[in-house]
């Protein structure tokens, strides 16, 4: 079993980019098995940028949606969580179809659509309110399991100061009125 010093060094080297993602994943998976963490996941692959003109939140046919690869990735991510016996106590998702589909295809529990995870890519005026509510929800999480939040790249960047690729996850630990990054997860879509 790794020591606290080993885990701290692993996290530091991961942040600095000195370790491959697979080794970083191991420490992060171990932390998730203990519970009490929040997983910020960018929806799986949905080719393109933003949403097309005529976007309607209630109509998936007006939105950018998951590709076949994105759907396969979401299913693979769910299988990985189940294989590692990661306790997921609640799943919240942006109301955008690509995020909802990602969360539902992972099949880790009932999915609750919520506006505080919606993209503010086009509507920058909503950024402060959405980010503040998300921060409040994250810092309030106490487990016993983990909280999965499926959202968008702009939302995650606003919360942690760095971007993520499609389907990538940032795992954070809530602290007093804040949170700290525990690690980053990337699951193969194969």
Backbone torsions as a table, in degrees:
resi	resn	phi	psi	omega
1	UNK	NA	131.1	-176.9
2	UNK	-68.8	147.9	177.6
3	UNK	-80.6	165.4	176.9
4	UNK	-59.4	-39.4	178.8
5	UNK	-62.2	-42.2	179.3
6	UNK	-63.6	-43.9	179.2
7	UNK	-63.9	-40.9	179.3
8	UNK	-64.2	-43.1	178.1
9	UNK	-64.2	-41.6	178.1
10	UNK	-59.6	-45.9	179.4
11	UNK	-63.9	-42.8	178.9
12	UNK	-61.5	-47.4	-179.7
13	UNK	-65.6	-34.4	177.6
14	UNK	-64.8	-46.5	179.0
15	UNK	-60.1	-38.9	179.7
16	UNK	-78.9	-5.0	177.2
17	UNK	81.4	15.7	-176.3
18	UNK	-87.9	-11.8	179.2
19	UNK	-115.7	147.7	174.9
20	UNK	-67.0	154.8	-176.4
21	UNK	-59.5	-33.4	-178.1
22	UNK	-61.2	-42.7	179.6
23	UNK	-69.1	-38.4	176.8
24	UNK	-62.3	-39.9	179.4
25	UNK	-58.1	-39.9	-176.5
26	UNK	-58.1	-48.0	179.7
27	UNK	-65.4	-38.0	-179.5
28	UNK	-69.1	-42.5	176.9
29	UNK	-59.8	-41.7	179.7
30	UNK	-61.6	-42.5	178.8
31	UNK	-63.4	-38.9	179.9
32	UNK	-65.5	-32.0	179.6
33	UNK	-63.8	-24.5	179.3
34	UNK	-81.7	-20.0	177.8
35	UNK	83.9	178.8	178.3
36	UNK	81.7	9.1	-177.0
37	UNK	-109.0	166.4	177.2
38	UNK	-120.7	131.9	-179.4
39	UNK	-106.6	117.4	175.7
40	UNK	-97.8	109.3	-175.9
41	UNK	-112.8	130.5	170.1
42	UNK	-79.7	136.5	178.8
43	UNK	-49.7	155.7	178.8
44	UNK	-67.5	176.8	-171.7
45	UNK	-56.3	121.0	174.1
46	UNK	-134.3	93.9	-172.0
47	UNK	-53.0	143.2	178.5
48	UNK	112.5	-174.2	179.5
49	UNK	-133.3	133.6	178.2
50	UNK	65.0	-154.6	179.0
51	UNK	-126.5	152.1	-178.4
52	UNK	-69.6	161.7	173.7
53	UNK	-57.6	144.8	-178.7
54	UNK	87.5	9.8	178.6
55	UNK	-54.0	131.9	172.8
56	UNK	-132.0	127.7	-175.5
57	UNK	-62.2	-27.4	-177.1
58	UNK	-89.8	-0.1	-177.5
59	UNK	-128.8	106.5	-179.2
60	UNK	-61.7	-29.5	-178.1
61	UNK	-69.4	-7.8	176.6
62	UNK	-101.6	2.0	-173.8
63	UNK	-114.2	167.5	169.0
64	UNK	-78.4	128.3	-174.3
65	UNK	-120.2	168.4	178.4
66	UNK	-62.3	140.4	171.5
67	UNK	-81.1	174.3	175.5
68	UNK	-58.8	-39.8	177.9
69	UNK	-64.5	-40.0	178.2
70	UNK	-63.9	-41.4	178.2
71	UNK	-64.0	-44.8	179.1
72	UNK	-62.2	-39.6	179.0
73	UNK	-62.6	-45.5	-179.4
74	UNK	-60.4	-42.5	178.6
75	UNK	-64.9	-41.5	179.1
76	UNK	-64.6	-39.3	178.8
77	UNK	-62.5	-43.7	177.6
78	UNK	-61.3	-42.7	177.9
79	UNK	-60.9	-40.4	-179.5
80	UNK	-64.3	-42.6	177.7
81	UNK	-61.5	-43.7	-179.8
82	UNK	-67.9	-42.0	-179.8
83	UNK	-61.8	-33.2	180.0
84	UNK	-90.9	1.0	178.4
85	UNK	55.4	46.6	179.0
86	UNK	-82.1	122.0	-178.9
87	UNK	-76.3	116.5	176.2
88	UNK	-110.2	116.5	-176.3
89	UNK	-94.3	-25.7	180.0
90	UNK	-154.0	146.4	178.3
91	UNK	-128.5	121.1	175.7
92	UNK	-118.0	148.6	-177.8
93	UNK	-141.4	151.6	166.0
94	UNK	-56.5	155.9	179.3
95	UNK	-82.2	-4.7	176.4
96	UNK	-66.3	139.8	-175.9
97	UNK	-57.5	-38.2	-178.3
98	UNK	-65.8	-33.5	177.2
99	UNK	-76.2	-45.8	178.0
100	UNK	-58.9	-44.8	179.9
101	UNK	-62.5	-41.2	177.5
102	UNK	-58.0	-50.7	-178.4
103	UNK	-62.8	-42.7	-178.7
104	UNK	-69.1	-39.9	179.6
105	UNK	-67.6	-25.6	176.5
106	UNK	-67.9	-27.1	175.2
107	UNK	54.1	51.0	179.5
108	UNK	-105.9	3.0	179.5
109	UNK	146.1	175.6	179.0
110	UNK	-58.9	141.0	-178.3
111	UNK	-104.6	128.3	177.4
112	UNK	-106.0	111.6	175.9
113	UNK	-71.4	137.7	-177.1
114	UNK	-145.9	137.8	-178.9
115	UNK	-68.0	-20.3	-179.0
116	UNK	-76.5	3.5	172.0
117	UNK	-116.8	1.7	-179.5
118	UNK	-64.9	149.8	178.1
119	UNK	-67.0	142.8	172.8
120	UNK	-118.6	26.2	-178.4
121	UNK	-55.6	-48.0	-178.9
122	UNK	-89.5	-31.8	-174.5
123	UNK	-107.4	71.5	-176.0
124	UNK	-57.6	-21.9	179.7
125	UNK	-62.0	-24.1	-179.5
126	UNK	-85.1	-8.9	-172.6
127	UNK	-55.9	-49.4	-175.5
128	UNK	-62.5	-45.4	-178.3
129	UNK	-66.8	-45.6	-179.8
130	UNK	-63.4	-45.8	-178.4
131	UNK	-65.1	-42.9	179.6
132	UNK	-62.3	-44.3	179.8
133	UNK	-64.5	-42.2	177.8
134	UNK	-61.3	-43.4	178.3
135	UNK	-60.0	-42.4	179.5
136	UNK	-63.4	-42.3	179.6
137	UNK	-65.4	-40.9	-179.8
138	UNK	-65.2	-49.1	-176.2
139	UNK	-69.6	-21.0	178.6
140	UNK	-81.8	-15.0	-176.0
141	UNK	-66.4	130.9	179.6
142	UNK	-128.2	7.3	177.4
143	UNK	79.9	-155.6	19.5
144	UNK	-75.3	-27.2	178.1
145	UNK	-88.4	-154.6	-178.6
146	UNK	-108.7	157.2	177.4
147	UNK	-108.2	127.7	177.4
148	UNK	-105.7	123.5	178.3
149	UNK	-118.4	114.9	179.9
150	UNK	-101.6	120.0	-172.5
151	UNK	-145.0	-147.6	-171.8
152	UNK	-124.9	161.4	-177.9
153	UNK	-56.3	-45.3	-177.5
154	UNK	-63.0	-35.5	-179.9
155	UNK	-67.8	-44.5	-179.3
156	UNK	-66.4	-40.7	177.5
157	UNK	-60.0	-42.3	179.1
158	UNK	-64.5	-31.9	-177.4
159	UNK	-82.1	-41.4	-173.1
160	UNK	-116.5	-3.9	176.3
161	UNK	82.2	7.2	178.4
162	UNK	-148.1	154.3	-177.0
163	UNK	-87.0	173.2	178.5
164	UNK	-141.1	153.8	175.5
165	UNK	-82.1	171.0	178.1
166	UNK	-56.7	129.2	178.7
167	UNK	77.0	-2.0	-179.6
168	UNK	-80.5	154.9	-176.1
169	UNK	-129.7	141.5	171.5
170	UNK	-112.3	126.7	-179.3
171	UNK	-103.1	128.6	-178.6
172	UNK	-125.3	154.1	176.6
173	UNK	-110.9	119.5	176.5
174	UNK	-63.5	139.1	174.5
175	UNK	-129.8	-176.5	179.4
176	UNK	-58.1	109.5	177.3
177	UNK	57.1	22.5	179.7
178	UNK	-160.5	-166.3	172.7
179	UNK	-159.3	160.1	178.0
180	UNK	-128.7	148.7	-179.3
181	UNK	-73.7	128.8	177.0
182	UNK	-92.9	-41.2	-178.9
183	UNK	177.2	-173.9	-175.9
184	UNK	-128.2	140.2	178.2
185	UNK	-122.3	141.7	175.0
186	UNK	-137.7	125.2	-178.4
187	UNK	-114.1	134.1	177.2
188	UNK	-68.1	141.3	-179.4
189	UNK	-86.5	10.3	-176.9
190	UNK	-84.3	NA	NA
